[in-house]
Amino acid sequence: MVSVIAENIPNEFISIKHLGTFKNGIEDFDSEETRKWAGGLENHTLRNYSGKTELTIDIDVSKIIKIIF
């Protein structure tokens, strides 16, 4: 993936904006497949609860075709 950090609050929040794909050494911003989800956000929020850290990840699924874990 080709992405940029859209917002960063150290130790609290980071937002990653996905712009394109990277395959076989080539960045792709223009293919039909990439345009379907480009601009989607992946937000990571960190919260402290009683000395433990909770990580919440929100993904803009309206922009994603499929997610593979």
Secondary structure, 3 states (H helix, E strand, C coil): CEEEEEEEECCCEEEEEEEEEEECCEEECCCHHHHHHCCCEEEEEEEEECCEEEEEEEECHHHCCCCCC
